[in-house]
Amino acid sequence: MTANATSFRNRRQAGLLLSERLRGLKMDDPVVYGLPRGGVPIAYEVAKGLHCPLDLVFVHKIGAPGATEVAAAAVAEGSPPIVVRNEDAIRMTRTTEDYIERETGRALAEIGRQRQLYLNGRQPVSPRGRTAVVVDDGLATGATAIAAVRGLRARGAKQVVLAAPVGSPGALDRLAWEADAVICPIQPQNFRSVGEVYADFHQVDDAEVMALLGEFYDAAAAPQFQLP
């Protein structure tokens, strides 16, 4: 699909499209993992469309000093945590090792805050032996998505599928080596930003994430979801 100025009304419409694309894949016992926060409204629609559990994969971007929109690295929770470095960005922005180490600690603290707030005592859905479908609202550098893919593999996922409505050529090239399949309907050659394909690209906050998770799990009492 070619990118238009407003290819999607909002994230949830993008999720409906992704769920249609994903139905064509052979996936063994899938679980959808949204990247907080922007990926969650999309993951909500994907999980509904696939009739499978919805959970979160906790990752955090480490922005470069003086250019926080540029991902110098990304960290995913784990034992030990998984840090994905963007060597090109590190070199161009002259990011130091001390800075990455310091920001990794801050990122892990934010991940801990999100986990406690969003899950609210609910046990996470294990990806072990299953297909983990990682969902984000777009791929600029791909660093956070790569961290998510590696984190889920470390937790025993049998297969990892990455799904996002839009992505840059560079990010998609990198993810092709990481995920078993990548679903990305909009791949602009002149990629500028994730938000340019959405009419509504508001910043998703904690309250929206919690509301979506609550709504999904309230509706997911039906046995076909097989929630833990």
C-alpha positions as CSV (number, residue, x, y, z in Angstrom):
1,M,0.0,0.0,0.0
2,T,1.3,3.5,-0.8
3,A,1.3,6.0,2.0
4,N,-1.1,8.8,1.8
5,A,-1.2,11.9,4.1
6,T,-4.0,10.1,6.1
7,S,-3.9,6.4,5.3
8,F,-5.7,5.7,8.6
9,R,-8.2,7.6,10.7
10,N,-6.6,6.4,13.8
11,R,-4.7,3.5,15.4
12,R,-7.7,1.3,15.8
13,Q,-8.6,1.5,12.1
14,A,-5.0,0.4,11.4
15,G,-5.4,-2.5,13.8
16,L,-8.4,-3.7,11.8
17,L,-6.3,-3.8,8.6
18,L,-3.5,-5.6,10.4
19,S,-5.8,-8.2,11.7
20,E,-7.1,-8.9,8.2
21,R,-3.5,-9.4,7.0
22,L,-2.5,-11.6,9.8
23,R,-5.4,-14.0,9.3
24,G,-3.7,-15.3,6.2
25,L,-0.7,-16.5,8.2
26,K,-0.3,-20.0,9.7
27,M,0.2,-19.3,13.4
28,D,0.4,-21.8,16.2
29,D,-1.6,-20.7,19.3
30,P,-1.0,-17.0,18.8
31,V,-0.8,-14.3,21.5
32,V,-0.8,-10.6,20.6
33,Y,1.7,-8.4,22.4
34,G,1.3,-4.7,22.1
35,L,4.1,-2.2,22.7
36,P,3.1,0.4,25.3
37,R,1.8,2.8,24.8
38,G,1.1,3.6,21.1
39,G,0.9,0.0,20.0
40,V,-1.8,-1.0,22.4
41,P,-4.9,0.4,20.6
42,I,-3.7,-1.4,17.5
43,A,-2.9,-4.7,19.4
44,Y,-6.4,-4.5,20.9
45,E,-8.1,-4.7,17.5
46,V,-5.6,-7.4,16.3
47,A,-6.3,-9.6,19.3
48,K,-10.0,-9.2,18.8
49,G,-9.8,-10.0,15.1
50,L,-7.7,-13.1,15.7
51,H,-9.7,-14.2,18.8
52,C,-6.6,-14.7,20.9
53,P,-5.1,-13.3,24.1
54,L,-3.8,-9.8,24.4
55,D,-0.8,-8.9,26.5
56,L,2.0,-6.4,26.6
57,V,5.7,-6.6,25.8
58,F,7.6,-4.1,27.9
59,V,10.3,-2.3,26.0
60,H,11.6,1.3,26.1
61,K,13.4,3.5,23.7
62,I,16.6,5.2,24.7
63,G,16.7,8.5,22.9
64,A,20.0,10.0,21.8
65,P,21.2,13.0,23.9
66,G,19.9,16.2,22.4
67,A,17.8,14.3,19.9
68,T,15.5,12.1,22.0
69,E,13.3,11.2,19.0
70,V,16.3,9.3,17.6
71,A,16.6,5.8,19.1
72,A,20.2,5.3,20.2
73,A,19.2,2.0,21.8
74,A,16.2,0.2,23.2
75,V,15.8,-2.1,26.2
76,A,13.4,-5.0,26.9
77,E,12.8,-6.4,30.3
78,G,14.4,-9.8,31.1
79,S,17.1,-11.5,33.1
80,P,19.4,-10.0,32.1
81,P,17.6,-7.1,30.3
82,I,18.0,-7.1,26.5
83,V,19.6,-3.9,25.1
84,V,19.5,-3.3,21.3
85,R,22.0,-0.7,20.1
86,N,21.6,1.5,17.1
87,E,25.2,1.9,16.2
88,D,24.6,4.4,13.4
89,A,22.7,6.7,15.7
90,I,25.2,6.2,18.5
91,R,28.0,7.2,16.1
92,M,26.2,10.2,14.6
93,T,25.0,11.6,17.9
94,R,28.2,10.8,19.7
95,T,26.3,9.0,22.4
96,T,28.6,7.7,25.2
97,E,28.6,4.4,26.9
98,D,28.0,6.1,30.2
99,Y,24.9,7.7,28.8
100,I,23.5,4.4,27.5
101,E,24.1,2.7,30.8
102,R,22.5,5.6,32.8
103,E,19.5,5.7,30.4
104,T,19.1,1.9,30.5
105,G,18.6,2.1,34.2
106,R,16.0,4.8,33.8
107,A,14.2,2.8,31.1
108,L,14.1,-0.3,33.3
109,A,12.6,1.8,36.1
110,E,9.8,3.1,33.7
111,I,9.2,-0.5,32.5
112,G,8.7,-1.5,36.1
113,R,6.3,1.3,36.7
114,Q,4.3,0.4,33.6
115,R,4.2,-3.3,34.4
116,Q,2.8,-2.7,37.9
117,L,0.3,-0.1,36.7
118,Y,-1.0,-1.9,33.5
119,L,-1.1,-5.5,34.7
120,N,-2.4,-4.6,38.1
121,G,-1.6,-8.0,39.6
122,R,-2.7,-10.0,36.5
123,Q,-0.2,-12.6,35.4
124,P,1.4,-12.1,32.0
125,V,0.5,-14.5,29.2
126,S,3.5,-16.8,28.5
127,P,4.7,-17.0,24.9
128,R,6.4,-20.3,25.5
129,G,5.7,-22.7,22.6
130,R,3.3,-20.2,21.0
131,T,3.3,-17.7,18.2
132,A,4.0,-14.2,19.6
133,V,2.5,-11.4,17.5
134,V,4.4,-8.2,18.3
135,V,2.3,-5.1,17.4
136,D,3.4,-1.4,17.3
137,D,2.0,1.7,15.7
138,G,5.0,2.1,13.4
139,L,8.6,1.4,12.8
140,A,11.1,4.3,12.5
141,T,14.4,2.8,13.4
142,G,13.0,-0.6,14.5
143,A,15.1,-0.7,17.7
144,T,12.2,-1.1,20.1
145,A,10.6,-3.7,17.9
146,I,13.8,-5.7,17.7
147,A,14.2,-5.6,21.5
148,A,10.6,-6.9,21.8
149,V,11.2,-9.7,19.3
150,R,14.4,-10.8,21.1
151,G,12.7,-10.5,24.5
152,L,9.9,-12.8,23.5
153,R,12.3,-15.3,21.9
154,A,14.2,-15.4,25.2
155,R,10.9,-16.2,27.0
156,G,10.4,-19.2,24.8
157,A,8.2,-18.1,21.9
158,K,8.1,-20.7,19.1
159,Q,7.6,-18.1,16.4
160,V,7.6,-14.3,16.4
161,V,5.6,-12.2,14.0
162,L,6.0,-8.5,13.8
163,A,3.1,-6.4,12.7
164,A,2.9,-2.6,12.2
165,P,0.9,-0.4,9.9
166,V,3.9,1.6,8.6
167,G,7.6,1.3,8.6
168,S,10.8,2.7,7.2
169,P,12.8,0.7,4.7
170,G,15.8,0.5,7.1
171,A,13.7,-0.7,10.0
172,L,12.0,-3.3,7.8
173,D,15.4,-4.6,6.5
174,R,16.6,-5.0,10.1
175,L,13.5,-6.7,11.3
176,A,13.5,-9.2,8.4
177,W,16.5,-10.8,10.1
178,E,14.9,-10.8,13.5
179,A,11.2,-11.9,13.1
180,D,9.8,-15.0,11.4
181,A,7.4,-12.8,9.5
182,V,6.9,-9.1,9.1
183,I,3.5,-7.6,8.2
184,C,3.7,-3.9,7.3
185,P,1.2,-2.7,4.7
186,I,2.6,0.8,4.3
187,Q,6.3,1.1,3.4
188,P,7.1,4.6,2.1
189,Q,10.4,4.9,0.3
190,N,10.6,8.5,1.5
191,F,9.7,7.7,5.1
192,R,9.5,10.8,7.3
193,S,7.6,9.8,10.5
194,V,5.2,7.3,11.8
195,G,2.5,9.8,12.5
196,E,2.2,11.1,8.9
197,V,-0.1,8.2,7.9
198,Y,-2.6,8.8,10.8
199,A,-5.3,11.5,10.8
200,D,-5.4,11.1,14.6
201,F,-2.0,10.3,16.1
202,H,-2.6,11.5,19.7
203,Q,-0.2,10.5,22.4
204,V,-1.6,7.4,24.1
205,D,-1.5,7.8,27.9
206,D,-1.6,5.4,30.8
207,A,-5.4,5.8,31.3
208,E,-6.1,4.7,27.7
209,V,-3.9,1.7,27.9
210,M,-5.6,0.6,31.1
211,A,-9.0,1.2,29.7
212,L,-8.3,-0.9,26.6
213,L,-6.9,-3.8,28.7
214,G,-9.8,-3.7,31.0
215,E,-12.3,-3.6,28.2
216,F,-10.6,-6.5,26.4
217,Y,-10.4,-8.7,29.5
218,D,-13.9,-7.9,30.5
219,A,-15.1,-9.2,27.1
220,A,-12.6,-12.1,27.0
221,A,-14.4,-14.3,29.4
222,A,-15.6,-16.3,26.4
223,P,-13.8,-19.7,26.4
224,Q,-12.4,-19.4,22.9
225,F,-9.9,-16.9,24.2
226,Q,-8.3,-19.5,26.5
227,L,-6.9,-16.8,28.8
228,P,-4.6,-18.1,31.6
